[in-house]
Amino acid sequence: MTPQLQARADAYARQARAVSTLRREAAAASEALFTAESLVADRKGDLERMIVEKTALERAYAQEALVVDQEQRTLGALTDGLTPAPATGPLTLAPPVLGPVVHRFGEALPAGGAASGLSIRAEKGKSVAAPAAGVVEYAGPLNGWGMVIILRAQGAYHLVLAGLDQVSVAPGQSVAAGAPLGRMTDRGSLEPELYLEVRENGAPTNPERWLKQGSQ
């Protein structure tokens, strides 16, 4: 082979190797691009799922807040219909159940406004005692509150106990302080909560003003 043909052959060989190298690099770049696009698609899908879940949670939270607000209004309407009499003496309350106070009077509610009473965490199946002597004016179920008992005490006060599973008193019945009124539920995985509200001359007021120590 002449030197000129040899030179051309060498040039063609170099070009062929360069083309092969470029093809391999292009293939690797294409694979990397495909992988990157797949990751972007996966992340986009995750982001879309997170947005959907966030929207669902926000709707559920808003609905729950609306239900809580409606339940507070219903309980308020029930007690607003009761006419208080003049006070007959100072009010002293004993804890209806022993347990920590988990929600206090005046705390902000999800739907706005403030709590009209306080909630005490109770043991399952625990007996609920009358916080003070009084007359039962209501005993029965109320949507969203379980079984509810309303006592008229010292004339000017109405005591609202809600969240019971069962009651053992009836309207018109007189009860002494500490007398059993009913029981908390013994079902479920969570400890139940008893709601206590005090109305003075028809207006909600802080039960802890009169509540003896022992429920903290």
GUDO-714955 format. One record per atom (N, C-alpha, C): x, y, z; residue number from 1. Coordinates in steps of 0.001 Angstrom, whole numbers. Example, Ala and Ser with C-alpha at 12.3 -4.5 7.8 and 13.67 -1.06 7.14 Angstrom:
// residues 2
ATOM        px        py        pz   num
ATOM     13190     -5690      7800     1
ATOM     12300     -4500      7800     1
ATOM     13200     -3300      7800     1
ATOM     12850     -2250      7080     2
ATOM     13670     -1060      7140     2
ATOM     12900        30      7870     2
// end
This chain:
// residues 216
ATOM        px        py        pz   num
ATOM       865     -1190         0     1
ATOM         0         0         0     1
ATOM       897      1233         0     1
ATOM       495      2179      -831     2
ATOM      1322      3385      -944     2
ATOM      1164      4232       297     2
ATOM      2102      5089       549     3
ATOM      2000      5966      1723     3
ATOM       730      6800      1723     3
ATOM       255      7235       547     4
ATOM      -963      8057       497     4
ATOM     -2192      7247       892     4
ATOM     -2288      6029       377     5
ATOM     -3428      5174       753     5
ATOM     -3389      4833      2232     5
ATOM     -2158      4605      2748     6
ATOM     -2021      4298      4172     6
ATOM     -2484      5478      5034     6
ATOM     -2146      6680      4614     7
ATOM     -2538      7882      5352     7
ATOM     -4059      8030      5361     7
ATOM     -4702      7769      4169     8
ATOM     -6166      7858      4107     8
ATOM     -6830      6814      5005     8
ATOM     -6273      5605      4974     9
ATOM     -6834      4537      5798     9
ATOM     -6736      4902      7271     9
ATOM     -5582      5454      7681    10
ATOM     -5423      5869      9065    10
ATOM     -6415      6974      9427    10
ATOM     -6646      7909      8509    11
ATOM     -7588      9009      8767    11
ATOM     -9004      8477      8919    11
ATOM     -9373      7527      8006    12
ATOM    -10705      6949      8101    12
ATOM    -10885      6191      9430    12
ATOM     -9815      5502      9859    13
ATOM     -9889      4751     11106    13
ATOM    -10088      5695     12294    13
ATOM     -9351      6808     12266    14
ATOM     -9504      7795     13350    14
ATOM    -10918      8370     13360    14
ATOM    -11459      8676     12180    15
ATOM    -12813      9203     12090    15
ATOM    -13846      8196     12611    15
ATOM    -13602      6911     12247    16
ATOM    -14521      5870     12699    16
ATOM    -14503      5750     14217    16
ATOM    -13296      5833     14792    17
ATOM    -13213      5771     16247    17
ATOM    -13871      6987     16893    17
ATOM    -13701      8149     16298    18
ATOM    -14316      9369     16838    18
ATOM    -15839      9275     16778    18
ATOM    -16358      8758     15641    19
ATOM    -17813      8605     15506    19
ATOM    -18348      7616     16544    19
ATOM    -17604      6522     16740    20
ATOM    -18021      5525     17730    20
ATOM    -18049      6117     19130    20
ATOM    -17032      6937     19439    21
ATOM    -16977      7582     20754    21
ATOM    -18151      8531     20936    21
ATOM    -18444      9311     19890    22
ATOM    -19564     10245     19966    22
ATOM    -20889      9512     20152    22
ATOM    -21032      8364     19479    23
ATOM    -22257      7593     19618    23
ATOM    -22433      7077     21048    23
ATOM    -21294      6587     21609    24
ATOM    -21381      6107     22992    24
ATOM    -21732      7249     23950    24
ATOM    -21131      8412     23751    25
ATOM    -21417      9560     24604    25
ATOM    -22867     10009     24451    25
ATOM    -23356      9985     23182    26
ATOM    -24748     10375     22943    26
ATOM    -25711      9400     23616    26
ATOM    -25368      8100     23550    27
ATOM    -26221      7097     24189    27
ATOM    -26242      7286     25700    27
ATOM    -25074      7565     26295    28
ATOM    -25005      7783     27741    28
ATOM    -25779      9034     28138    28
ATOM    -25637     10091     27324    29
ATOM    -26362     11323     27613    29
ATOM    -27870     11106     27514    29
ATOM    -28284     10320     26517    30
ATOM    -29706     10032     26346    30
ATOM    -30251      9257     27545    30
ATOM    -29468      8280     28029    31
ATOM    -29891      7502     29194    31
ATOM    -30000      8383     30432    31
ATOM    -29020      9295     30612    32
ATOM    -29045     10197     31756    32
ATOM    -30249     11129     31681    32
ATOM    -30551     11597     30468    33
ATOM    -31698     12472     30296    33
ATOM    -32998     11734     30616    33
ATOM    -33093     10482     30171    34
ATOM    -34287      9688     30454    34
ATOM    -34462      9488     31960    34
ATOM    -33351      9200     32631    35
ATOM    -33400      9010     34078    35
ATOM    -33838     10290     34783    35
ATOM    -33269     11427     34343    36
ATOM    -33628     12706     34952    36
ATOM    -35094     13026     34721    36
ATOM    -35586     12783     33505    37
ATOM    -36993     13042     33212    37
ATOM    -37905     12145     34055    37
ATOM    -37480     10896     34276    38
ATOM    -38263      9993     35098    38
ATOM    -38335     10485     36540    38
ATOM    -37190     10958     37056    39
ATOM    -37176     11488     38409    39
ATOM    -38069     12717     38540    39
ATOM    -38000     13592     37526    40
ATOM    -38849     14781     37539    40
ATOM    -40322     14387     37528    40
ATOM    -40659     13401     36688    41
ATOM    -42051     12940     36617    41
ATOM    -42499     12349     37949    41
ATOM    -41607     11561     38578    42
ATOM    -41953     10975     39873    42
ATOM    -42170     12057     40924    42
ATOM    -41264     13050     40938    43
ATOM    -41391     14117     41916    43
ATOM    -42645     14955     41653    43
ATOM    -42958     15165     40396    44
ATOM    -44171     15897     40059    44
ATOM    -45401     15136     40553    44
ATOM    -45374     13795     40360    45
ATOM    -46484     12981     40850    45
ATOM    -46609     13045     42354    45
ATOM    -45460     12983     43064    46
ATOM    -45488     13084     44522    46
ATOM    -46045     14433     44964    46
ATOM    -45626     15500     44282    47
ATOM    -46092     16842     44625    47
ATOM    -47601     16958     44413    47
ATOM    -48079     16395     43310    48
ATOM    -49522     16444     43046    48
ATOM    -50298     15668     44108    48
ATOM    -49757     14508     44525    49
ATOM    -50432     13738     45574    49
ATOM    -50449     14503     46893    49
ATOM    -49333     15177     47196    50
ATOM    -49267     15958     48430    50
ATOM    -50275     17100     48408    50
ATOM    -50433     17732     47250    51
ATOM    -51396     18827     47130    51
ATOM    -52812     18303     47348    51
ATOM    -53115     17150     46746    52
ATOM    -54440     16552     46918    52
ATOM    -54690     16207     48383    52
ATOM    -53683     15583     49049    53
ATOM    -53835     15219     50453    53
ATOM    -53997     16461     51326    53
ATOM    -53224     17511     51034    54
ATOM    -53316     18758     51808    54
ATOM    -54706     19367     51670    54
ATOM    -55227     19379     50436    55
ATOM    -56561     19918     50216    55
ATOM    -57610     19126     50982    55
ATOM    -57478     17784     50960    56
ATOM    -58433     16933     51677    56
ATOM    -58370     17184     53181    56
ATOM    -57157     17328     53732    57
ATOM    -57009     17593     55158    57
ATOM    -57597     18945     55533    57
ATOM    -57378     19958     54695    58
ATOM    -57931     21281     54967    58
ATOM    -59451     21243     54974    58
ATOM    -60028     20501     54022    59
ATOM    -61487     20391     53986    59
ATOM    -62014     19670     55216    59
ATOM    -61316     18570     55621    60
ATOM    -61742     17821     56798    60
ATOM    -61641     18688     58053    60
ATOM    -60570     19477     58154    61
ATOM    -60393     20354     59309    61
ATOM    -61495     21404     59366    61
ATOM    -61802     21994     58206    62
ATOM    -62860     23003     58152    62
ATOM    -64208     22404     58531    62
ATOM    -64473     21180     58051    63
ATOM    -65738     20517     58375    63
ATOM    -65825     20217     59864    63
ATOM    -64711     19730     60445    64
ATOM    -64696     19425     61880    64
ATOM    -64918     20693     62701    64
ATOM    -64273     21797     62274    65
ATOM    -64446     23062     62982    65
ATOM    -65895     23527     62912    65
ATOM    -66525     23340     61751    66
ATOM    -67927     23718     61605    66
ATOM    -68817     22887     62525    66
ATOM    -68524     21573     62615    67
ATOM    -69318     20698     63482    67
ATOM    -69170     21122     64940    67
ATOM    -67928     21423     65365    68
ATOM    -67705     21853     66750    68
ATOM    -68471     23129     67037    68
ATOM    -68434     24073     66095    69
ATOM    -69143     25334     66281    69
ATOM    -70650     25099     66379    69
ATOM    -71195     24234     65522    70
ATOM    -72625     23939     65556    70
ATOM    -73017     23269     66873    70
ATOM    -72154     22361     67372    71
ATOM    -72453     21683     68631    71
ATOM    -72456     22672     69792    71
ATOM    -71490     23618     69782    72
ATOM    -71463     24635     70831    72
ATOM    -72731     25476     70796    72
ATOM    -73193     25825     69594    73
ATOM    -74414     26626     69460    73
ATOM    -75630     25848     69958    73
ATOM    -75668     24536     69643    74
ATOM    -76800     23712     70079    74
ATOM    -76856     23620     71596    74
ATOM    -75698     23377     72220    75
ATOM    -75658     23285     73679    75
ATOM    -76019     24630     74307    75
ATOM    -75535     25709     73707    76
ATOM    -75870     27032     74214    76
ATOM    -77353     27309     74121    76
ATOM    -77976     26911     72997    77
ATOM    -79418     27117     72836    77
ATOM    -80198     26328     73876    77
ATOM    -79722     25135     74209    78
ATOM    -80410     24310     75198    78
ATOM    -80381     24968     76571    78
ATOM    -79229     25491     76969    79
ATOM    -79111     26109     78290    79
ATOM    -79698     27518     78318    79
ATOM    -79733     28197     77159    80
ATOM    -80320     29531     77127    80
ATOM    -81813     29493     77458    80
ATOM    -82451     28346     77213    81
ATOM    -83874     28242     77487    81
ATOM    -84204     28039     78948    81
ATOM    -83192     27913     79799    82
ATOM    -83419     27702     81229    82
ATOM    -83348     29026     81974    82
ATOM    -84333     29314     82791    83
ATOM    -84404     30586     83502    83
ATOM    -83798     30437     84892    83
ATOM    -82709     31164     85183    84
ATOM    -82105     31042     86507    84
ATOM    -82911     31792     87565    84
ATOM    -82786     31324     88788    85
ATOM    -83412     31997     89928    85
ATOM    -82322     32737     90694    85
ATOM    -82687     33583     91633    86
ATOM    -81661     34279     92414    86
ATOM    -80757     33301     93151    86
ATOM    -79503     33676     93304    87
ATOM    -78543     32816     93993    87
ATOM    -78935     32675     95456    87
ATOM    -78759     31481     95989    88
ATOM    -79100     31218     97392    88
ATOM    -77871     31072     98268    88
ATOM    -76692     31272     97717    89
ATOM    -75474     31150     98507    89
ATOM    -74273     30948     97609    89
ATOM    -73077     30945     98198    90
ATOM    -71867     30764     97387    90
ATOM    -71817     29377     96761    90
ATOM    -71266     29312     95573    91
ATOM    -71177     28038     94854    91
ATOM    -69802     27419     95065    91
ATOM    -69801     26157     95396    92
ATOM    -68557     25383     95491    92
ATOM    -68734     24117     94666    92
ATOM    -67776     23839     93811    93
ATOM    -67861     22669     92945    93
ATOM    -66785     21662     93292    93
ATOM    -67182     20398     93332    94
ATOM    -66220     19300     93444    94
ATOM    -65995     18736     92041    94
ATOM    -64811     18216     91754    95
ATOM    -64565     17648     90428    95
ATOM    -65535     16502     90141    95
ATOM    -66247     16525     89015    96
ATOM    -67157     15419     88690    96
ATOM    -66415     14123     88407    96
ATOM    -65195     14225     87907    97
ATOM    -64299     13080     87729    97
ATOM    -62893     13567     88032    97
ATOM    -62019     12660     88395    98
ATOM    -60628     13016     88626    98
ATOM    -59838     12795     87351    98
ATOM    -59049     13788     86965    99
ATOM    -58248     13696     85755    99
ATOM    -57721     15060     85377    99
ATOM    -56806     15106     84440   100
ATOM    -56229     16387     84023   100
ATOM    -57201     17201     83176   100
ATOM    -57141     18518     83344   101
ATOM    -57913     19422     82488   101
ATOM    -57159     19557     81167   101
ATOM    -57791     19162     80075   102
ATOM    -57111     19175     78779   102
ATOM    -57536     20355     77907   102
ATOM    -58687     20943     78193   103
ATOM    -59130     22152     77491   103
ATOM    -59757     23070     78523   103
ATOM    -59310     24314     78548   104
ATOM    -59760     25244     79576   104
ATOM    -60743     26274     79025   104
ATOM    -61468     26854     79948   105
ATOM    -62421     27905     79607   105
ATOM    -61689     29061     78928   105
ATOM    -62261     29534     77824   106
ATOM    -61680     30678     77123   106
ATOM    -60692     30331     76038   106
ATOM    -60312     29047     75893   107
ATOM    -59375     28672     74843   107
ATOM    -60018     28859     73469   107
ATOM    -59209     29237     72490   108
ATOM    -59719     29470     71142   108
ATOM    -60207     28173     70514   108
ATOM    -61335     28251     69798   109
ATOM    -61897     27110     69085   109
ATOM    -61500     27158     67618   109
ATOM    -61404     25998     66953   110
ATOM    -61017     25980     65533   110
ATOM    -61935     26826     64658   110
ATOM    -63220     26881     64984   111
ATOM    -64168     27637     64165   111
ATOM    -64253     29097     64589   111
ATOM    -63434     29496     65553   112
ATOM    -63489     30856     66051   112
ATOM    -64199     30910     67387   112
ATOM    -64004     32006     68089   113
ATOM    -64612     32124     69406   113
ATOM    -63798     31396     70451   113
ATOM    -64369     31281     71635   114
ATOM    -63655     30663     72754   114
ATOM    -64517     29591     73402   114
ATOM    -63859     28637     74062   115
ATOM    -64559     27542     74737   115
ATOM    -65395     28080     75888   115
ATOM    -66601     27562     76028   116
ATOM    -67514     28006     77073   116
ATOM    -67390     27188     78349   116
ATOM    -66528     26172     78330   117
ATOM    -66352     25340     79513   117
ATOM    -64972     24724     79508   117
ATOM    -64796     23668     80269   118
ATOM    -63516     22972     80280   118
ATOM    -63746     21478     80113   118
ATOM    -62717     20793     79638   119
ATOM    -62795     19344     79415   119
ATOM    -61805     18648     80330   119
ATOM    -62271     17588     80984   120
ATOM    -61443     16816     81912   120
ATOM    -61295     15404     81373   120
ATOM    -60071     14930     81226   121
ATOM    -59847     13556     80769   121
ATOM    -60161     12592     81907   121
ATOM    -60964     11583     81592   122
ATOM    -61423     10641     82614   122
ATOM    -61023      9217     82241   122
ATOM    -60993      8354     83245   123
ATOM    -60743      6941     82988   123
ATOM    -61965      6318     82329   123
ATOM    -61742      5271     81537   124
ATOM    -62846      4575     80887   124
ATOM    -63781      3971     81938   124
ATOM    -65075      4125     81702   125
ATOM    -66068      3560     82605   125
ATOM    -66177      4244     83948   125
ATOM    -65509      5389     84094   126
ATOM    -65489      6069     85388   126
ATOM    -66853      6658     85711   126
ATOM    -67242      6569     86981   127
ATOM    -68488      7162     87436   127
ATOM    -68344      8679     87487   127
ATOM    -69409      9386     87080   128
ATOM    -69435     10848     87097   128
ATOM    -70307     11294     88258   128
ATOM    -69750     12158     89114   129
ATOM    -70466     12602     90316   129
ATOM    -70980     14024     90122   129
ATOM    -72043     14354     90836   130
ATOM    -72588     15706     90788   130
ATOM    -71585     16675     91407   130
ATOM    -71197     17738     90703   131
ATOM    -70233     18689     91267   131
ATOM    -70800     19467     92454   131
ATOM    -72133     19583     92494   132
ATOM    -72785     20297     93587   132
ATOM    -74213     19770     93719   132
ATOM    -74844     20083     94828   133
ATOM    -76245     19700     94991   133
ATOM    -77108     20504     94034   133
ATOM    -78146     19873     93493   134
ATOM    -79004     20586     92571   134
ATOM    -80159     19736     92102   134
ATOM    -80894     20286     91146   135
ATOM    -82039     19603     90559   135
ATOM    -81742     19346     89090   135
ATOM    -81994     18120     88637   136
ATOM    -81750     17755     87240   136
ATOM    -82816     18420     86368   136
ATOM    -82374     19240     85423   137
ATOM    -83317     19878     84505   137
ATOM    -83290     19236     83120   137
ATOM    -82227     18522     82819   138
ATOM    -82157     17797     81535   138
ATOM    -81229     16620     81717   138
ATOM    -81600     15491     81134   139
ATOM    -80748     14298     81142   139
ATOM    -81092     13492     79897   139
ATOM    -80169     13469     78955   140
ATOM    -80448     12748     77720   140
ATOM    -79391     13012     76677   140
ATOM    -79573     12456     75491   141
ATOM    -78577     12605     74434   141
ATOM    -78655     13974     73758   141
ATOM    -77528     14421     73263   142
ATOM    -77452     15644     72475   142
ATOM    -76426     15411     71386   142
ATOM    -76838     15620     70140   143
ATOM    -75983     15313     68995   143
ATOM    -74597     15935     69143   143
ATOM    -73575     15081     69058   144
ATOM    -72192     15539     69137   144
ATOM    -71633     15608     70544   144
ATOM    -72481     15470     71560   145
ATOM    -72031     15612     72944   145
ATOM    -72222     14351     73766   145
ATOM    -72769     13296     73187   146
ATOM    -73068     12102     73960   146
ATOM    -74255     12366     74869   146
ATOM    -74243     11781     76057   147
ATOM    -75306     12017     77040   147
ATOM    -74970     13287     77826   147
ATOM    -75981     14120     78011   148
ATOM    -75804     15424     78652   148
ATOM    -76698     15514     79882   148
ATOM    -76166     16111     80955   149
ATOM    -76930     16370     82176   149
ATOM    -76812     17858     82499   149
ATOM    -77940     18489     82788   150
ATOM    -77943     19886     83215   150
ATOM    -78543     19947     84612   150
ATOM    -77760     20473     85546   151
ATOM    -78206     20634     86938   151
ATOM    -78426     22108     87237   151
ATOM    -79496     22411     87946   152
ATOM    -79687     23765     88472   152
ATOM    -79206     23757     89917   152
ATOM    -78185     24583     90192   153
ATOM    -77572     24606     91525   153
ATOM    -77581     26027     92089   153
ATOM    -77840     26150     93360   154
ATOM    -77807     27444     94056   154
ATOM    -78674     28496     93369   154
ATOM    -79684     28052     92646   155
ATOM    -80611     28991     92049   155
ATOM    -80116     29643     90773   155
ATOM    -79022     30386     90840   156
ATOM    -78564     31183     89704   156
ATOM    -77638     30422     88766   156
ATOM    -77273     29202     89097   157
ATOM    -76270     28482     88330   157
ATOM    -76861     27257     87639   157
ATOM    -76398     27020     86438   158
ATOM    -76696     25772     85722   158
ATOM    -75365     25098     85402   158
ATOM    -75267     23827     85765   159
ATOM    -74058     23042     85518   159
ATOM    -74352     22081     84381   159
ATOM    -73535     22149     83341   160
ATOM    -73701     21291     82170   160
ATOM    -72570     20269     82160   160
ATOM    -72917     18995     82150   161
ATOM    -71939     17911     82041   161
ATOM    -72256     17134     80773   161
ATOM    -71292     17042     79869   162
ATOM    -71523     16398     78579   162
ATOM    -70398     15420     78278   162
ATOM    -70731     14433     77450   163
ATOM    -69744     13438     77054   163
ATOM    -69886     12120     77776   163
ATOM    -70942     11982     78598   164
ATOM    -71169     10722     79302   164
ATOM    -71663      9668     78312   164
ATOM    -71467      8427     78676   165
ATOM    -71965      7320     77863   165
ATOM    -73351      6884     78325   165
ATOM    -73625      7041     79628   166
ATOM    -74932      6690     80175   166
ATOM    -75214      7552     81385   166
ATOM    -76508      7806     81654   167
ATOM    -76900      8614     82807   167
ATOM    -77788      7776     83716   167
ATOM    -77792      8126     85008   168
ATOM    -78577      7371     85989   168
ATOM    -79534      8272     86748   168
ATOM    -79799      9483     86208   169
ATOM    -80729     10410     86837   169
ATOM    -81760     10833     85801   169
ATOM    -82828     11482     86274   170
ATOM    -83906     11904     85389   170
ATOM    -84294     13343     85710   170
ATOM    -84882     14063     84747   171
ATOM    -85317     15439     85000   171
ATOM    -86270     15524     86189   171
ATOM    -86074     16592     86993   172
ATOM    -86897     16779     88177   172
ATOM    -86320     16151     89423   172
ATOM    -85306     15322     89281   173
ATOM    -84714     14626     90419   173
ATOM    -83730     15538     91152   173
ATOM    -83786     15542     92471   174
ATOM    -82819     16282     93283   174
ATOM    -81629     15376     93587   174
ATOM    -80437     15926     93486   175
ATOM    -79224     15143     93752   175
ATOM    -78351     15896     94740   175
ATOM    -77639     15151     95554   176
ATOM    -76696     15741     96496   176
ATOM    -75333     15871     95836   176
ATOM    -74510     16736     96376   177
ATOM    -73149     16863     95860   177
ATOM    -72425     15533     95997   177
ATOM    -71801     15082     94955   178
ATOM    -71084     13816     94968   178
ATOM    -71929     12619     94581   178
ATOM    -73240     12820     94383   179
ATOM    -74108     11703     93993   179
ATOM    -73783     11260     92570   179
ATOM    -73853      9965     92278   180
ATOM    -73548      9493     90927   180
ATOM    -74603      9971     89920   180
ATOM    -74123     10444     88789   181
ATOM    -75008     10917     87719   181
ATOM    -75013      9984     86521   181
ATOM    -73925      9235     86336   182
ATOM    -73803      8352     85188   182
ATOM    -72374      7879     85048   182
ATOM    -72033      7396     83863   183
ATOM    -70690      6851     83636   183
ATOM    -70133      7300     82293   183
ATOM    -68793      7335     82237   184
ATOM    -68099      7585     80977   184
ATOM    -68039      6272     80190   184
ATOM    -67757      6368     78915   185
ATOM    -67680      5164     78096   185
ATOM    -66489      4310     78497   185
ATOM    -66630      3000     78313   186
ATOM    -65509      2089     78556   186
ATOM    -65027      1467     77249   186
ATOM    -65448      2069     76135   187
ATOM    -65067      1554     74825   187
ATOM    -64068      2494     74160   187
ATOM    -63443      1992     73066   188
ATOM    -62515      2810     72305   188
ATOM    -61099      2734     72832   188
ATOM    -60169      3242     72031   189
ATOM    -58751      3181     72395   189
ATOM    -58293      4408     73173   189
ATOM    -59068      5499     73131   190
ATOM    -58670      6731     73799   190
ATOM    -59465      6919     75077   190
ATOM    -58849      7637     76035   191
ATOM    -59557      7955     77258   191
ATOM    -60606      9020     76963   191
ATOM    -61825      8869     77510   192
ATOM    -62890      9840     77218   192
ATOM    -62649     11167     77929   192
ATOM    -63378     12186     77500   193
ATOM    -63289     13503     78112   193
ATOM    -64677     13965     78550   193
ATOM    -64762     14477     79760   194
ATOM    -66009     15024     80282   194
ATOM    -65974     16542     80144   194
ATOM    -67021     17092     79556   195
ATOM    -67135     18543     79386   195
ATOM    -67941     19117     80544   195
ATOM    -67427     20170     81163   196
ATOM    -68108     20827     82275   196
ATOM    -68255     22306     81957   196
ATOM    -69497     22765     82008   197
ATOM    -69784     24177     81753   197
ATOM    -70616     24714     82900   197
ATOM    -70294     25929     83354   198
ATOM    -71059     26587     84406   198
ATOM    -71670     27857     83824   198
ATOM    -72986     27996     83997   199
ATOM    -73672     29205     83549   199
ATOM    -74180     29956     84776   199
ATOM    -73726     31205     84906   200
ATOM    -74125     32064     86018   200
ATOM    -75094     33113     85485   200
ATOM    -76332     33068     85966   201
ATOM    -77372     33958     85448   201
ATOM    -77488     33863     83925   201
ATOM    -77314     32628     83397   202
ATOM    -77489     32380     81976   202
ATOM    -76249     32556     81132   202
ATOM    -75142     33054     81674   203
ATOM    -73932     33317     80891   203
ATOM    -72829     32342     81279   203
ATOM    -72122     31756     80293   204
ATOM    -71010     30849     80614   204
ATOM    -69923     31577     81394   204
ATOM    -69383     30913     82383   205
ATOM    -68307     31482     83179   205
ATOM    -67306     30387     83507   205
ATOM    -66144     30766     83939   206
ATOM    -65057     29812     84159   206
ATOM    -65359     28885     85339   206
ATOM    -65499     27566     85108   207
ATOM    -65791     26639     86215   207
ATOM    -64697     26612     87267   207
ATOM    -63460     26938     86873   208
ATOM    -62350     26856     87821   208
ATOM    -62402     27921     88892   208
ATOM    -63324     28881     88749   209
ATOM    -63537     29854     89827   209
ATOM    -64029     29166     91087   209
ATOM    -64791     28078     90923   210
ATOM    -65420     27381     92063   210
ATOM    -64934     25938     92220   210
ATOM    -64175     25463     91262   211
ATOM    -63796     24052     91279   211
ATOM    -62701     23801     92296   211
ATOM    -62939     22830     93180   212
ATOM    -61918     22458     94165   212
ATOM    -60734     21823     93473   212
ATOM    -59591     21892     94092   213
ATOM    -58399     21244     93541   213
ATOM    -58603     19740     93505   213
ATOM    -58024     19112     92445   214
ATOM    -58131     17662     92346   214
ATOM    -58358     17227     90917   214
ATOM    -58736     18175     90026   215
ATOM    -58931     17830     88627   215
ATOM    -57809     18352     87756   215
ATOM    -56763     18896     88386   216
ATOM    -55673     19476     87592   216
ATOM    -54733     18399     87099   216
// end
